[in-house]
Amino acid sequence: MQYAFICLCLIVYVTFGIEIGYKHGSPFHTHITYMFQHSGLLHLAVNAYAFLNLYNVLRKWVKQWQIWIVCFSSGFVASFFAVYELPTVGCSSMVYALIGQYLC
């Protein structure tokens, strides 16, 4: 499942520009789509590496569905705090949520 998420991020990066990123005043669906878009290949690679490593560590202690609920809900909530004119992109909020789960 985690590899499907990374592949989806890669497909979205290749297919779309940053227009599906969230910025103040953009459509509501961008609160969800911004998590799959990245600003560059390095951004995507670092997020994918951190996501996969943290996910694999947490799978030993936490159920898989709990990891996904925390990741997507934290990413969705984090998008409401973006107020910049530049689009917010990337799954960094999901990586931070995994770090939080690991520390708890």
FIDOMI-753904 format. One record per residue: x negated, y, z of N, C-alpha, C in turn. Coordinates in steps of 0.1 Angstrom, whole numbers, plus 5000, padded with zeros to 4 digits. Layout:
<nodes>
XYZXYZXYZ
...
</nodes>
This chain:
<nodes>
499249885000500050005000499150135000
498150125008497250245009496550274995
496250164988495650184975496550244965
497850204966498850254957499050404960
498950454972498950594975497850664969
496650614969495450674963495650684948
496150574942496350574928497350674924
498450694932499450794929498850934929
497950954939497351084940496451114928
495751004923494951024911495751044899
496850974897497750994886498351134886
498751184898499351324899498251424895
497051404900495951494897495651504882
495651394875495351394861496551454853
497751424858498951464850499351604852
499351654864499951784867498751884871
499052014870498152114875498452134890
498152244895498452274909499852334910
500652334900501952394901502852314910
502552194913503452114923502852134937
501852214939501452254952502352344959
502352354972503352444979502752584981
503552684978503152814982504452884986
504353004992505453074997506453104986
507653064987508653094977508752994966
508052884967508152774957509352684960
509752604950510952514953510752424965
511852374970511852294982511052164980
511152104968510551974966509051984967
508452094966506952114967506552084981
507452084991507052055005506551905005
507051824996506651684995505551664985
505651724973504751694962503351744964
503151844973501851904975500851794980
501351704988500551604994499851514983
500351504972499851414961498951484952
498951614952498051694942496851744950
495751744943494451794948493851894939
492951974945492352084937491252044928
490651934931489451884923489151734926
488351674919487951534921487251514934
486451614938485751604951486751604962
487651694962488751704972489551574973
489851514961490551394961489751274967
488451274963487551164967487351174983
487151294988486951305003488151265010
489351315006490551275012490851125011
490651064999490850924998489950845007
488650885008487750815016488150815031
488450935035488850955049490150875052
491150895043492450825045492250675046
491550615036491350475036490650415048
489650485053488850445064489750455077
490350565079491250585091492350485091
492950465079494150375078493750235081
492550185076492150055079491850035094
491350135101491050125115492350125123
493250205119494550215127495450095125
495250025113496149905111495949795121
494749795128494549695138495349715151
495749845153496449875166497949925164
498249975152499550045150500149975138
501449955139502249895127502149985115
502149915104501949995091503050095089
504250065091505350165089505250285098
504650265110504450375119503450475114
502350415108501350505102501950585091
502750525082503250605071504250705075
505050675085506050775090505350895096
504350875104503550985110502851065099
502250995089501551065078502451155070
503651105066504451185057505251295065
505651255077506351365085505451475089
504251445092503251555096502951635084
502751575072502451645060503651735056
504851685058506051765055506151885064
505951865077506051975087504952075085
503752035082502652125080502852215068
503652175058503852265046504552385050
505352385060506152505064505252615070
504052585074503152675080502252745069
502352705057501552765046502252895042
501453005042502053135039501153205028
500253135023499353205013499953204999
499453294991499853294977499253184969
498053134973497453024966498152894970
498452804961499152684964498352594974
499052534984498552444993498652304986
497452234985497452104979496652004987
496851874986496051774992496751705004
496151595007496751515018495851525031
495251645032494451665044495251655057
496551705056497351705068497651555072
497751465062497951325065496651265072
495451315067494251265073494151315087
494551435090494451495103495451415112
496651375107497551305115496951165118
496251105109495650975112494550995123
493751105122492751125133493451145146
494651215147495351235159495851095164
496351015155496750875160495650795165
494450815159493350735164492850785178
492950915180492450975193493450945204
494750915201495750885211495650745214
</nodes>
